[in-house]
């Protein structure tokens, strides 16, 4: 069976540094940090008082008060980014076979705010279970693709992927595989997350996973810097329209890039800590390259997981050097989490968008907030510190790794006939 080629025809983003794709990309290239003190709840007693929140966003203004109350914020974010991607791809659903258009969506945690509010209200009461009838439909992880399919009348494959911080990337890989097998013609994919609330911040603080640099939030996300002290929480959504090449050409769609491979692996090491030598990270990148039929010399840019944690950054870098060998020194490497923070289940989606736009524009976004070299990292590696770099980006690889040892990588390349 001959596999179909798969291309990217639409993008949508709602991020801490831009509420649409042009603003997001502009902020990335200009090295803008989305971190600031949390506005959505009182952080007086919290160890970490800052995060990368969405700004200038009102779900009630977009959906109306009645409809907004039926959805958790992670669904609000998904719907907004998908709307942009659908318009960008110029998908005219009434004139397409919607039985062959699907939605595969990633989320690591889902309706955490809804769960927090409902259980808190119950705990404050007299023990009578007065739960909102929308409690369960707002909370469950699969509800985002459900809402998206209902809005547009899409009856193709429809489900969620859950693999912690790798969720959005796993959604892209599943979409890619269904498309190249011919199961669908178009799949709306990506991920969304909304964990900046008392439960999310308190839980990650209890794990000692978050930066506590409360004196300087803007520079708290410092991937590969000697003084990094944890990740900065982020929220938002990224949507990517993936489409078989023949379908895209038949309807005259513009094409951003081609998706050519995806890889998956497990660390099989620890529930939260990466393998110290990066064995799972090396394996997943190798699997993605093999799937794409590429070698290490074909990759120009890696958008790394790069969360700014002491162990994670070292592990990923060891994996790159081990797998790529001499080719590692020809790469540009950057962590856009230095600007967006870590969007957990949405990270893979917005970072895939950054990778696609790096290919389209031949610009590598920077890793900002680098102040002090860490002797753990080879100084000959190009981490694209503090400033973007213009170069021809033929092919880009994007990594995402999640708690539980879940690893996923995707590869995009310039589209050629």
C-alpha positions as a Markdown table, in Angstrom:
| # | Residue | x | y | z |
|---|---|---|---|---|
| 1 | Unk | 0.0 | 0.0 | 0.0 |
| 2 | Unk | 1.4 | 3.4 | -1.0 |
| 3 | Unk | 1.2 | 5.9 | 1.8 |
| 4 | Unk | -0.2 | 9.3 | 1.1 |
| 5 | Unk | 1.8 | 12.5 | 1.6 |
| 6 | Unk | 0.5 | 14.8 | 4.3 |
| 7 | Unk | 0.8 | 18.6 | 4.3 |
| 8 | Unk | 0.0 | 21.5 | 6.7 |
| 9 | Unk | -2.6 | 23.8 | 5.3 |
| 10 | Unk | -3.8 | 25.9 | 8.3 |
| 11 | Unk | -2.5 | 27.2 | 11.6 |
| 12 | Unk | -4.1 | 28.7 | 14.7 |
| 13 | Unk | -2.7 | 29.8 | 18.0 |
| 14 | Unk | -3.7 | 31.2 | 21.3 |
| 15 | Unk | -0.6 | 31.7 | 23.4 |
| 16 | Unk | 0.8 | 33.7 | 26.3 |
| 17 | Unk | 2.7 | 35.8 | 23.8 |
| 18 | Unk | 0.1 | 36.2 | 21.1 |
| 19 | Unk | -3.6 | 35.5 | 20.6 |
| 20 | Unk | -3.2 | 34.5 | 16.9 |
| 21 | Unk | -0.5 | 33.1 | 14.7 |
| 22 | Unk | 1.0 | 36.3 | 13.4 |
| 23 | Unk | 1.3 | 37.8 | 16.9 |
| 24 | Unk | 2.7 | 34.6 | 18.3 |
| 25 | Unk | 5.3 | 34.3 | 15.6 |
| 26 | Unk | 6.2 | 38.0 | 15.9 |
| 27 | Unk | 6.7 | 37.6 | 19.6 |
| 28 | Unk | 8.9 | 34.5 | 19.1 |
| 29 | Unk | 11.2 | 36.2 | 16.6 |
| 30 | Unk | 11.5 | 39.3 | 18.9 |
| 31 | Unk | 12.3 | 37.3 | 22.0 |
| 32 | Unk | 9.2 | 38.4 | 24.0 |
| 33 | Unk | 8.6 | 36.7 | 27.4 |
| 34 | Unk | 5.0 | 35.8 | 28.3 |
| 35 | Unk | 5.8 | 35.4 | 32.0 |
| 36 | Unk | 4.3 | 37.8 | 34.6 |
| 37 | Unk | 2.6 | 37.7 | 38.0 |
| 38 | Unk | -0.6 | 35.7 | 38.1 |
| 39 | Unk | -3.7 | 37.7 | 37.7 |
| 40 | Unk | -6.4 | 35.0 | 37.9 |
| 41 | Unk | -6.1 | 34.1 | 41.6 |
| 42 | Unk | -4.5 | 35.2 | 44.9 |
| 43 | Unk | -1.0 | 33.7 | 45.0 |
| 44 | Unk | 0.0 | 35.2 | 48.4 |
| 45 | Unk | 0.6 | 31.8 | 50.0 |
| 46 | Unk | 2.0 | 30.1 | 46.9 |
| 47 | Unk | 5.7 | 29.3 | 46.3 |
| 48 | Unk | 5.4 | 30.4 | 42.7 |
| 49 | Unk | 3.5 | 33.6 | 42.1 |
| 50 | Unk | 3.9 | 33.9 | 38.3 |
| 51 | Unk | 3.1 | 32.1 | 35.1 |
| 52 | Unk | 2.6 | 32.6 | 31.4 |
| 53 | Unk | -1.1 | 33.4 | 31.3 |
| 54 | Unk | -3.3 | 34.2 | 28.2 |
| 55 | Unk | -3.8 | 38.0 | 28.0 |
| 56 | Unk | -6.7 | 40.1 | 26.8 |
| 57 | Unk | -9.0 | 37.1 | 26.5 |
| 58 | Unk | -12.7 | 36.9 | 27.4 |
| 59 | Unk | -14.6 | 33.7 | 26.8 |
| 60 | Unk | -17.9 | 35.4 | 27.4 |
| 61 | Unk | -17.2 | 38.0 | 24.8 |
| 62 | Unk | -16.3 | 35.3 | 22.2 |
| 63 | Unk | -19.0 | 32.7 | 23.0 |
| 64 | Unk | -21.6 | 34.6 | 25.0 |
| 65 | Unk | -22.1 | 34.1 | 28.8 |
| 66 | Unk | -24.5 | 31.1 | 28.4 |
| 67 | Unk | -22.3 | 29.1 | 26.0 |
| 68 | Unk | -19.0 | 30.0 | 27.8 |
| 69 | Unk | -20.3 | 28.5 | 31.0 |
| 70 | Unk | -20.8 | 25.1 | 29.3 |
| 71 | Unk | -17.1 | 24.8 | 28.5 |
| 72 | Unk | -13.9 | 24.6 | 30.6 |
| 73 | Unk | -11.2 | 27.1 | 29.7 |
| 74 | Unk | -9.1 | 24.4 | 27.9 |
| 75 | Unk | -12.1 | 24.0 | 25.5 |
| 76 | Unk | -12.4 | 27.8 | 25.1 |
| 77 | Unk | -8.8 | 27.9 | 24.1 |
| 78 | Unk | -9.2 | 25.0 | 21.7 |
| 79 | Unk | -12.2 | 26.5 | 19.9 |
| 80 | Unk | -10.5 | 29.8 | 19.4 |
| 81 | Unk | -7.3 | 28.4 | 17.9 |
| 82 | Unk | -9.3 | 26.0 | 15.7 |
| 83 | Unk | -11.4 | 28.8 | 14.4 |
| 84 | Unk | -8.3 | 30.6 | 13.2 |
| 85 | Unk | -6.8 | 27.5 | 11.7 |
| 86 | Unk | -10.0 | 26.6 | 9.8 |
| 87 | Unk | -10.2 | 30.2 | 8.4 |
| 88 | Unk | -6.5 | 30.1 | 7.5 |
| 89 | Unk | -6.9 | 26.8 | 5.6 |
| 90 | Unk | -10.0 | 28.2 | 3.9 |
| 91 | Unk | -11.9 | 25.0 | 4.6 |
| 92 | Unk | -15.4 | 25.3 | 3.0 |
| 93 | Unk | -17.1 | 22.5 | 4.9 |
| 94 | Unk | -20.4 | 22.6 | 3.0 |
| 95 | Unk | -18.5 | 21.7 | -0.2 |
| 96 | Unk | -16.3 | 19.0 | 1.4 |
| 97 | Unk | -17.0 | 15.4 | 2.5 |
| 98 | Unk | -17.3 | 16.0 | 6.2 |
| 99 | Unk | -17.5 | 12.2 | 6.8 |
| 100 | Unk | -13.8 | 12.2 | 5.9 |
| 101 | Unk | -12.7 | 15.1 | 8.1 |
| 102 | Unk | -11.7 | 14.3 | 11.7 |
| 103 | Unk | -10.5 | 16.0 | 14.9 |
| 104 | Unk | -7.7 | 14.5 | 17.0 |
| 105 | Unk | -6.9 | 16.7 | 20.0 |
| 106 | Unk | -4.4 | 16.5 | 22.8 |
| 107 | Unk | -4.7 | 17.6 | 26.4 |
| 108 | Unk | -2.6 | 16.5 | 29.4 |
| 109 | Unk | -5.0 | 17.4 | 32.2 |
| 110 | Unk | -8.2 | 18.8 | 30.7 |
| 111 | Unk | -10.9 | 20.5 | 32.8 |
| 112 | Unk | -8.9 | 21.1 | 36.0 |
| 113 | Unk | -10.6 | 24.4 | 36.7 |
| 114 | Unk | -14.0 | 22.8 | 36.4 |
| 115 | Unk | -13.0 | 20.0 | 38.7 |
| 116 | Unk | -11.5 | 22.4 | 41.3 |
| 117 | Unk | -14.6 | 24.6 | 41.3 |
| 118 | Unk | -17.2 | 21.9 | 41.6 |
| 119 | Unk | -15.4 | 19.9 | 44.3 |
| 120 | Unk | -14.6 | 23.1 | 46.3 |
| 121 | Unk | -18.3 | 24.1 | 46.2 |
| 122 | Unk | -19.3 | 20.6 | 47.4 |
| 123 | Unk | -16.8 | 20.7 | 50.2 |
| 124 | Unk | -18.1 | 24.1 | 51.4 |
| 125 | Unk | -21.7 | 22.8 | 51.5 |
| 126 | Unk | -23.7 | 20.6 | 53.8 |
| 127 | Unk | -22.9 | 17.3 | 52.0 |
| 128 | Unk | -25.7 | 17.5 | 49.5 |
| 129 | Unk | -24.4 | 16.8 | 46.0 |
| 130 | Unk | -25.4 | 20.0 | 44.1 |
| 131 | Unk | -23.2 | 19.5 | 41.1 |
| 132 | Unk | -23.6 | 21.5 | 37.9 |
| 133 | Unk | -25.1 | 19.3 | 35.2 |
| 134 | Unk | -22.3 | 20.4 | 32.9 |
| 135 | Unk | -19.6 | 19.3 | 35.5 |
| 136 | Unk | -18.7 | 16.0 | 33.7 |
| 137 | Unk | -19.0 | 17.2 | 30.1 |
| 138 | Unk | -16.9 | 20.2 | 30.9 |
| 139 | Unk | -14.2 | 18.3 | 32.7 |
| 140 | Unk | -13.5 | 15.2 | 30.5 |
| 141 | Unk | -10.4 | 15.3 | 28.3 |
| 142 | Unk | -12.2 | 14.1 | 25.1 |
| 143 | Unk | -14.7 | 17.0 | 25.1 |
| 144 | Unk | -12.6 | 19.4 | 23.1 |
| 145 | Unk | -12.7 | 17.4 | 19.9 |
| 146 | Unk | -16.3 | 16.7 | 20.6 |
| 147 | Unk | -17.2 | 20.4 | 20.6 |
| 148 | Unk | -15.0 | 21.1 | 17.5 |
| 149 | Unk | -16.7 | 18.3 | 15.5 |
| 150 | Unk | -20.2 | 19.5 | 16.6 |
| 151 | Unk | -19.5 | 23.1 | 15.6 |
| 152 | Unk | -18.4 | 22.2 | 12.1 |
| 153 | Unk | -20.4 | 19.0 | 11.5 |
| 154 | Unk | -17.3 | 16.7 | 11.1 |
| 155 | Unk | -17.9 | 13.0 | 11.3 |
| 156 | Unk | -14.4 | 11.6 | 10.7 |
| 157 | Unk | -12.1 | 10.1 | 13.4 |
| 158 | Unk | -12.7 | 12.0 | 16.7 |
| 159 | Unk | -10.8 | 11.4 | 19.9 |
| 160 | Unk | -8.3 | 12.8 | 22.4 |
| 161 | Unk | -4.7 | 11.8 | 23.1 |
| 162 | Unk | -3.4 | 11.9 | 26.6 |
| 163 | Unk | 0.3 | 11.5 | 27.3 |
| 164 | Unk | 1.0 | 14.4 | 29.7 |
| 165 | Unk | 3.2 | 17.0 | 28.0 |
| 166 | Unk | 3.5 | 14.9 | 24.8 |
| 167 | Unk | -0.2 | 14.9 | 24.2 |
| 168 | Unk | -0.3 | 17.5 | 21.5 |
| 169 | Unk | 2.5 | 15.8 | 19.6 |
| 170 | Unk | 0.8 | 12.4 | 19.9 |
| 171 | Unk | -2.3 | 14.0 | 18.4 |
| 172 | Unk | -0.3 | 15.2 | 15.4 |
| 173 | Unk | 1.3 | 11.7 | 15.0 |
| 174 | Unk | -2.1 | 9.9 | 15.1 |
| 175 | Unk | -3.5 | 12.4 | 12.6 |
| 176 | Unk | -0.6 | 12.0 | 10.3 |
| 177 | Unk | -0.9 | 8.2 | 10.3 |
| 178 | Unk | -4.7 | 8.2 | 9.7 |
| 179 | Unk | -4.2 | 10.6 | 6.8 |
| 180 | Unk | -1.3 | 8.7 | 5.1 |
| 181 | Unk | -3.3 | 5.5 | 5.4 |
| 182 | Unk | -6.2 | 7.1 | 3.7 |
| 183 | Unk | -8.7 | 6.9 | 6.6 |
| 184 | Unk | -9.5 | 10.6 | 6.3 |
| 185 | Unk | -8.8 | 13.5 | 4.0 |
| 186 | Unk | -8.4 | 16.3 | 6.5 |
| 187 | Unk | -7.8 | 16.2 | 10.3 |
| 188 | Unk | -7.9 | 19.2 | 12.7 |
| 189 | Unk | -5.2 | 18.5 | 15.2 |
| 190 | Unk | -3.3 | 20.1 | 18.1 |
| 191 | Unk | -3.7 | 20.6 | 21.8 |
| 192 | Unk | -4.9 | 22.9 | 24.6 |
| 193 | Unk | -4.3 | 23.3 | 28.3 |
| 194 | Unk | -5.6 | 25.5 | 31.1 |
| 195 | Unk | -3.8 | 24.7 | 34.4 |
| 196 | Unk | -3.0 | 28.1 | 35.8 |
| 197 | Unk | -5.2 | 27.9 | 38.9 |
| 198 | Unk | -4.8 | 27.0 | 42.5 |
| 199 | Unk | -4.8 | 23.3 | 41.9 |
| 200 | Unk | -2.4 | 23.3 | 39.0 |
| 201 | Unk | 0.1 | 25.7 | 40.5 |
| 202 | Unk | -0.1 | 24.2 | 44.0 |
| 203 | Unk | 0.3 | 20.7 | 42.6 |
| 204 | Unk | 3.4 | 21.4 | 40.5 |
| 205 | Unk | 4.9 | 23.4 | 43.3 |
| 206 | Unk | 4.5 | 20.4 | 45.6 |
| 207 | Unk | 6.6 | 18.4 | 43.1 |
| 208 | Unk | 9.3 | 21.1 | 43.1 |
| 209 | Unk | 8.8 | 21.3 | 39.3 |
| 210 | Unk | 8.2 | 25.0 | 38.9 |
| 211 | Unk | 10.6 | 27.9 | 38.9 |
| 212 | Unk | 10.3 | 30.0 | 42.1 |
| 213 | Unk | 12.1 | 33.1 | 40.6 |
| 214 | Unk | 9.5 | 35.5 | 42.0 |
| 215 | Unk | 11.9 | 38.4 | 41.9 |
| 216 | Unk | 12.2 | 38.2 | 38.1 |
| 217 | Unk | 9.4 | 36.3 | 36.4 |
| 218 | Unk | 10.2 | 37.6 | 32.9 |
| 219 | Unk | 13.5 | 35.7 | 32.9 |
| 220 | Unk | 12.5 | 32.7 | 35.0 |
| 221 | Unk | 12.3 | 30.3 | 32.0 |
| 222 | Unk | 16.0 | 29.8 | 31.3 |
| 223 | Unk | 16.5 | 26.6 | 29.3 |
| 224 | Unk | 20.2 | 25.5 | 29.2 |
| 225 | Unk | 21.2 | 28.3 | 31.6 |
| 226 | Unk | 23.4 | 27.4 | 34.6 |
| 227 | Unk | 20.9 | 29.0 | 37.0 |
| 228 | Unk | 17.7 | 27.4 | 35.6 |
| 229 | Unk | 15.5 | 26.3 | 38.5 |
| 230 | Unk | 12.3 | 24.7 | 37.0 |
| 231 | Unk | 9.7 | 25.3 | 34.3 |
| 232 | Unk | 7.3 | 28.2 | 34.0 |
| 233 | Unk | 3.6 | 27.2 | 33.7 |
| 234 | Unk | 1.8 | 28.3 | 30.5 |
| 235 | Unk | -1.7 | 28.0 | 29.1 |
| 236 | Unk | -3.2 | 28.2 | 25.7 |
| 237 | Unk | -3.8 | 26.2 | 22.5 |
| 238 | Unk | -2.4 | 25.4 | 19.1 |
| 239 | Unk | -4.3 | 24.0 | 16.1 |
| 240 | Unk | -2.9 | 22.6 | 12.9 |
| 241 | Unk | -4.8 | 21.5 | 9.8 |
| 242 | Unk | -3.3 | 18.4 | 8.4 |
| 243 | Unk | -4.4 | 17.2 | 5.0 |
| 244 | Unk | -3.6 | 14.6 | 2.4 |
| 245 | Unk | -1.6 | 16.3 | -0.4 |
| 246 | Unk | -4.0 | 15.1 | -3.1 |
| 247 | Unk | -6.9 | 16.6 | -1.2 |
| 248 | Unk | -5.1 | 19.9 | -0.6 |
| 249 | Unk | -4.1 | 20.2 | -4.3 |
| 250 | Unk | -7.6 | 19.4 | -5.5 |
| 251 | Unk | -9.1 | 22.3 | -3.6 |
| 252 | Unk | -6.2 | 24.7 | -4.3 |
| 253 | Unk | -5.1 | 25.0 | -0.7 |
| 254 | Unk | -1.9 | 26.9 | 0.3 |
| 255 | Unk | 0.7 | 24.6 | 1.8 |
| 256 | Unk | 2.9 | 25.7 | 4.7 |
| 257 | Unk | 5.1 | 22.5 | 4.9 |
| 258 | Unk | 5.0 | 18.8 | 4.6 |
| 259 | Unk | 4.8 | 16.5 | 7.6 |
| 260 | Unk | 7.1 | 13.6 | 6.9 |
| 261 | Unk | 7.5 | 11.6 | 10.1 |
| 262 | Unk | 6.7 | 11.0 | 13.7 |
| 263 | Unk | 8.3 | 8.9 | 16.4 |
| 264 | Unk | 7.3 | 7.6 | 19.9 |
| 265 | Unk | 9.1 | 6.0 | 22.8 |
| 266 | Unk | 9.1 | 5.5 | 26.5 |
| 267 | Unk | 11.9 | 6.3 | 29.0 |
| 268 | Unk | 10.9 | 3.4 | 31.2 |
| 269 | Unk | 12.8 | 5.1 | 34.0 |
| 270 | Unk | 10.8 | 7.2 | 36.4 |
| 271 | Unk | 7.4 | 8.8 | 36.6 |
| 272 | Unk | 8.7 | 12.4 | 36.5 |
| 273 | Unk | 12.5 | 12.3 | 35.9 |
| 274 | Unk | 13.9 | 11.8 | 32.4 |
| 275 | Unk | 16.4 | 9.1 | 31.8 |
| 276 | Unk | 19.8 | 10.6 | 32.9 |
| 277 | Unk | 21.5 | 9.6 | 29.6 |
| 278 | Unk | 18.5 | 10.5 | 27.5 |
| 279 | Unk | 18.0 | 7.0 | 26.1 |
| 280 | Unk | 14.2 | 7.5 | 25.5 |
| 281 | Unk | 14.8 | 10.9 | 23.9 |
| 282 | Unk | 17.5 | 9.5 | 21.6 |
| 283 | Unk | 15.2 | 6.6 | 20.6 |
| 284 | Unk | 12.2 | 8.8 | 19.8 |
| 285 | Unk | 14.2 | 11.1 | 17.6 |
| 286 | Unk | 15.8 | 8.1 | 15.8 |
| 287 | Unk | 12.3 | 6.6 | 15.3 |
| 288 | Unk | 11.0 | 9.9 | 13.8 |
| 289 | Unk | 14.0 | 10.0 | 11.4 |
| 290 | Unk | 13.5 | 6.4 | 10.4 |
| 291 | Unk | 9.8 | 7.0 | 9.8 |
| 292 | Unk | 10.6 | 10.0 | 7.6 |
| 293 | Unk | 13.3 | 8.2 | 5.7 |
| 294 | Unk | 15.8 | 10.9 | 6.7 |
| 295 | Unk | 19.2 | 10.9 | 8.3 |
| 296 | Unk | 20.6 | 13.2 | 11.0 |
| 297 | Unk | 22.3 | 15.3 | 8.3 |
| 298 | Unk | 18.9 | 16.3 | 6.9 |
| 299 | Unk | 17.8 | 18.1 | 10.0 |
| 300 | Unk | 18.5 | 21.8 | 10.2 |
| 301 | Unk | 16.6 | 22.8 | 13.4 |
| 302 | Unk | 15.3 | 21.1 | 16.5 |
| 303 | Unk | 12.7 | 22.8 | 18.6 |
| 304 | Unk | 13.6 | 21.0 | 21.8 |
| 305 | Unk | 11.5 | 20.1 | 24.8 |
| 306 | Unk | 13.8 | 22.3 | 26.8 |
| 307 | Unk | 11.7 | 23.0 | 29.8 |
| 308 | Unk | 14.3 | 24.8 | 31.9 |
| 309 | Unk | 14.5 | 22.0 | 34.5 |
| 310 | Unk | 18.0 | 21.0 | 35.9 |
| 311 | Unk | 17.8 | 17.4 | 34.8 |
| 312 | Unk | 15.6 | 17.6 | 31.7 |
| 313 | Unk | 17.7 | 20.0 | 29.7 |
| 314 | Unk | 20.9 | 17.9 | 30.3 |
| 315 | Unk | 19.1 | 14.6 | 29.3 |
| 316 | Unk | 17.8 | 16.0 | 26.1 |
| 317 | Unk | 21.1 | 17.5 | 25.0 |
| 318 | Unk | 22.9 | 14.2 | 25.7 |
| 319 | Unk | 20.4 | 12.5 | 23.5 |
| 320 | Unk | 21.0 | 15.0 | 20.6 |
| 321 | Unk | 24.8 | 14.7 | 20.8 |
| 322 | Unk | 24.6 | 10.9 | 21.1 |
| 323 | Unk | 22.2 | 10.5 | 18.1 |
| 324 | Unk | 23.4 | 13.2 | 15.8 |
| 325 | Unk | 27.2 | 13.0 | 16.4 |
| 326 | Unk | 29.1 | 15.5 | 14.3 |
| 327 | Unk | 25.8 | 16.6 | 12.7 |
| 328 | Unk | 24.7 | 18.0 | 16.1 |
| 329 | Unk | 27.1 | 20.9 | 15.6 |
| 330 | Unk | 25.5 | 21.9 | 12.3 |
| 331 | Unk | 22.0 | 22.3 | 13.9 |
| 332 | Unk | 20.2 | 25.1 | 15.4 |
| 333 | Unk | 18.6 | 24.2 | 18.7 |
| 334 | Unk | 16.1 | 26.4 | 20.5 |
| 335 | Unk | 13.6 | 26.2 | 23.2 |
| 336 | Unk | 10.6 | 28.5 | 22.6 |
| 337 | Unk | 9.4 | 27.6 | 26.1 |
| 338 | Unk | 11.8 | 30.3 | 27.2 |
| 339 | Unk | 9.1 | 32.7 | 25.9 |
| 340 | Unk | 5.8 | 30.8 | 26.1 |
| 341 | Unk | 6.4 | 28.8 | 29.3 |
| 342 | Unk | 5.4 | 25.2 | 29.3 |
| 343 | Unk | 1.9 | 24.6 | 27.9 |
| 344 | Unk | 1.9 | 20.9 | 28.9 |
| 345 | Unk | -0.6 | 19.1 | 26.6 |
| 346 | Unk | -0.6 | 22.1 | 24.2 |
| 347 | Unk | 3.2 | 22.4 | 24.1 |
| 348 | Unk | 3.7 | 20.1 | 21.2 |
| 349 | Unk | 1.1 | 21.9 | 19.1 |
| 350 | Unk | 2.4 | 25.4 | 19.5 |
| 351 | Unk | 6.0 | 24.2 | 19.1 |
| 352 | Unk | 5.1 | 22.4 | 15.9 |
| 353 | Unk | 3.6 | 25.7 | 14.6 |
| 354 | Unk | 6.9 | 27.4 | 15.5 |
| 355 | Unk | 8.8 | 24.7 | 13.6 |
| 356 | Unk | 6.6 | 25.0 | 10.5 |
| 357 | Unk | 7.0 | 28.8 | 10.5 |
| 358 | Unk | 10.8 | 28.4 | 10.9 |
| 359 | Unk | 10.7 | 26.4 | 7.7 |
| 360 | Unk | 8.4 | 28.8 | 5.9 |
| 361 | Unk | 10.4 | 31.9 | 6.9 |
| 362 | Unk | 13.9 | 30.5 | 7.2 |
| 363 | Unk | 14.3 | 32.0 | 10.6 |
| 364 | Unk | 15.1 | 30.1 | 13.8 |
| 365 | Unk | 13.4 | 31.6 | 16.9 |
| 366 | Unk | 15.8 | 32.1 | 19.9 |
| 367 | Unk | 16.2 | 30.6 | 23.3 |
| 368 | Unk | 15.9 | 33.7 | 25.4 |
| 369 | Unk | 17.0 | 34.4 | 29.0 |
| 370 | Unk | 20.5 | 33.0 | 28.7 |
| 371 | Unk | 22.9 | 34.7 | 31.1 |
| 372 | Unk | 25.4 | 32.1 | 32.4 |
| 373 | Unk | 26.9 | 29.2 | 30.5 |
| 374 | Unk | 26.5 | 25.8 | 32.1 |
| 375 | Unk | 29.6 | 23.6 | 31.8 |
| 376 | Unk | 27.3 | 20.6 | 31.4 |
| 377 | Unk | 26.6 | 21.7 | 27.8 |
| 378 | Unk | 29.0 | 21.6 | 24.9 |
| 379 | Unk | 29.7 | 25.2 | 24.0 |
| 380 | Unk | 30.0 | 24.2 | 20.3 |
| 381 | Unk | 26.3 | 23.5 | 20.2 |
| 382 | Unk | 24.2 | 26.3 | 18.7 |
| 383 | Unk | 21.4 | 26.9 | 21.2 |
| 384 | Unk | 20.3 | 30.1 | 19.3 |
| 385 | Unk | 20.7 | 32.1 | 22.5 |
| 386 | Unk | 18.9 | 35.4 | 22.9 |
| 387 | Unk | 18.6 | 36.3 | 19.2 |
| 388 | Unk | 16.9 | 34.6 | 16.2 |
| 389 | Unk | 19.1 | 33.3 | 13.4 |
| 390 | Unk | 18.4 | 33.5 | 9.7 |
| 391 | Unk | 19.3 | 30.3 | 7.9 |
| 392 | Unk | 17.7 | 27.9 | 5.4 |
| 393 | Unk | 15.5 | 25.6 | 7.3 |
| 394 | Unk | 14.7 | 22.6 | 5.0 |
| 395 | Unk | 13.7 | 20.3 | 7.8 |
| 396 | Unk | 12.7 | 20.7 | 11.4 |
| 397 | Unk | 12.2 | 18.3 | 14.2 |
| 398 | Unk | 10.1 | 19.0 | 17.3 |
| 399 | Unk | 10.4 | 17.2 | 20.6 |
| 400 | Unk | 8.0 | 16.8 | 23.5 |
| 401 | Unk | 8.4 | 14.6 | 26.5 |
| 402 | Unk | 5.9 | 14.0 | 29.3 |
| 403 | Unk | 5.6 | 12.7 | 32.9 |
| 404 | Unk | 5.4 | 9.0 | 32.8 |
| 405 | Unk | 8.3 | 8.8 | 30.4 |
| 406 | Unk | 6.2 | 9.5 | 27.2 |
| 407 | Unk | 8.3 | 10.8 | 24.3 |
| 408 | Unk | 7.0 | 12.0 | 20.9 |
| 409 | Unk | 8.8 | 13.7 | 18.0 |
| 410 | Unk | 7.5 | 15.1 | 14.7 |
| 411 | Unk | 9.4 | 16.2 | 11.6 |
| 412 | Unk | 8.3 | 18.8 | 9.0 |
| 413 | Unk | 10.1 | 19.8 | 5.8 |
| 414 | Unk | 9.7 | 22.3 | 3.0 |
| 415 | Unk | 7.0 | 21.3 | 0.6 |
| 416 | Unk | 8.3 | 20.3 | -2.8 |
| 417 | Unk | 6.3 | 18.9 | -5.7 |
